[in-house]
């Protein structure tokens, strides 16, 4: 486990709570640390997710980033039967319309040594009063995949 990555995620977890209390929303953003220790926060670089990921990957390489967190709101659903979710998605309906959905803020990160971690904070929207974030829920998943994974060159790896 990477103590530095865990600390970056924990720091982001509490900083976004302040932002959420003030604004009621979290816009997509990247917080990365360069090899020289400088920390930079940047908004998503494109509304198109594939283009944005390609751009951030290039930025991380140019900036010599060693760890990052990506922060964004998302809809999730956790079901006992994956087939049920697959059927839902094949119908063309988005997760945000699923009856067992949850609205969350996700903070996911990785470092150049290959450590990956993720925290979710549920967005609680009471009928009366301001929305708030629930407590951090660490994801114990051993395998992560998708377009937001593997954005940093690994130590000892060379770019081809």
N, C-alpha and C positions, 0 to 999 in steps of 0.2 A: 504494500500500500504506500502511496505517495503522501507523506505528511503535508508537503507544500501544496499539493493539489487539493487535499481535503480542506486545508485552511483557506484556500482561495474560494472554494465552494461555500464554506461556512460564512466567510465574510460577505460574499455576494448574497447569501440567503438572508442576512439581516439588513443589508443595505437596500435590497429590493422591497423589504417590508416597509421601510420609511417612504420609498417612492410610491408604493401602492397606497399607503395611508393618505398621502397627499393628492394623488391623481386618480386613484381607483382603477388603474390599469398599468400593465407593464408592456412596453414596446420591445420588439426583438432587439437584442444587443449582444455584443461580444466583449468580454473583458479578458485581455491576454497579457502575459508577462514575457518580456524579452529576455534573452540570455544575460544582458547586462543588469537585469533587475527592474528596469522601467516598466510600469504598468500603464496600459492604454485601454480605454473603453471606447467602442465605436458602435454606432447603430448598424442594423442590417444593411448590407451594401447594395441590395437590390430586392425589389418585391418578388421577383422570380427566384424561387428557392434554389434551383440548379445553378443559375448564374451567380447568385449570392455566395453559394458554397465554393464555386470555382474562384471567385474573387477573394474570398477570405483565405482560402488555401494558398493562393499566390501571395497575399499580404503576409501571412504567417511565415512563408519561406523568405520573403524579402526582409522582413523585420527580425528574423531569427527568433521567432516565438518558441518558448519552451513549455508553456502550459496555457490553457485557456478555459474559460467557461462560456457557454452559450445560454442565454436567458430568454425565455419567451412564455407566453400564455399558450395553453393547448387544451384540447378536449381528449380525454382518455376514457376507456372502458376496460374493466378487468372482468373477464368472464371465466367460469370454470371450464367452458367448452369452447375451444378456439374455432371449431367448425361453425358455431353459431355466429361469431363475429365475422368470419369469412363470408358466410351467407349474407349477412347484413351489408357488408362492403360491396359484394358482387351485385347487390340490388341497386347500387349507385347512391345509396343514402350515406351521408357523412356521419362520422362518429358523434358530432355535436348534436345529432338528432336521435341518438340511441337512448332508450329509456333508462339505461343504467350508466349513463355517462357521468363524468366528473370534470369540472373545469379546474385546471391547475396552472400554477407557474412551475415550469421545469427549469432546473439549473443543472446542466450537464457539462462535464469537462473531461479533459484528458491532458496528459503530458508526454514529453518526448520519450519517456521510458515505457510508454504503452499503458500506463495506469488510466483507468476510466472510472468515473463515478457520476452518480446522478441523484438529485434530490427533487422531490415534488412538494409543493405547498398548495393545498386545496384552496380555491377561491370560494369563500363563503359569502353568499349574497342573501342576507336576512330580508324578510319582508319589510321590516322597519329598521332603519339605521344604515350606516355605511358598510360597504363590503370590506372584508378583512381576509387575511391569509391564515390558514390553519397551520399547525406545527409542521416542521420539516419531517418528511418521510424519506428515508434513504432507500434507494433501490438496490436490492441485493442480487440483482441479475448478474450472472457471470459472463454473459455474452451480450454485446451491444452491436447492432448493425444499422445501416442506413446511410443516408447522404451526409449526416452530421458526425460521422465517426471516421477516424483515421485522417484527420486534417493536418497533423503535424508529421514532418519527417522523423523517423525514429533515430535514436542515437546510433551511430555507426552505419546508418544506411546512406547510400549515395543516390542523388537524383539522376535519373536516366534521361 
